[in-house]
Amino acid sequence: ISLGPIFDTTSKSVAFSPQGTRTIKKWRELIPAHIPLMVIGGINDVTLAEVVKDAGANSVAVIGAITKADKKQEVVDKFTAVFDQ
């Protein structure tokens, strides 16, 4: 199941406000633990990935964090490490 945008995003125009981490927590309570919850939108750095993971997300989808990075593989590795813990 996917949820977003979590934070403000510049990747696309959406007709509603960001959902925030409170909504992640609420959805995680409603969705059985064996069903993955992926979040998207405005997750521009690894710190925000850690925040959404702590709120209950199992994974993230990102665009700008990777496409705008000078060292793309390094960024991918950092995001991967957050969710491999």
N, C-alpha and C positions, 0 to 999 in steps of 0.2 A: 504494500500500500504506500502511496506517495502523498506527501503533504507539502504545500508551499503556496506562495513564497513565504519563507520564514522571516526573512529580513528584507529591507528595501533592495530592489534589484534593478540594474540598468540593462540587463540582457534582453528583456522583453517588457512590453506594456501589459499590465494586468488591471482589471477593473475593480479590485478590492485591496484592502490594506494588508500588510504583512501579518501573518498568523502569530508569530512570536513563539517563545519556548513554552509558554503556558499552554498553548494549544497542543504542542508535542506531548507534554505531560498528560493532558486530558485524553488524547487519542491513545497514548500508550496504555492508559488504564482501561480503555474500552477494547483494545485489540489484544487478542491472546498473545502471549510472549513468543510462541512459536511462529507467528506471522511477522515477517520483517517490516519495519517502518522506515522508509527512505524519505529524506527531506531535501528540499531544493529552494534556492532563492536567496541571494545575498550572502552566501557563505563564502566569503572572500579570503579567508585565511584559516590556518590550522586552529587558532584559538577558538574561532566560532564553531569549527567542527567539534572541538572538545565540548563546547557549551551545549550543542544540540545532542551530542552523544549522552551527556549527563542528564539531559531532559528526557531521553528515552529513544532517540533515533538509533537505528542499526546501521545506517549508511547515509551518505550524502551524494548529491549530484551537483557538480560545479562546472562552471564555464570560465568565467573571468579569472579565477584564482590560478588556473593553469594557462590559459591562452595569453594572459598578460605577464606571466613569469618569465624571467630570463633563463632560469634553470628549471625547465618544465618537469623533468624526471625527478628532481629533488623535491619539488612541490607534491607531485603524485606520491612519492614515497612517504612524505610526511603525513599526508591525508590517510594513506593506507595504514600507517603505523597507529594512528588514532583509533581506528576501528579493529585493528588486530590485537589490541590489548585485552 
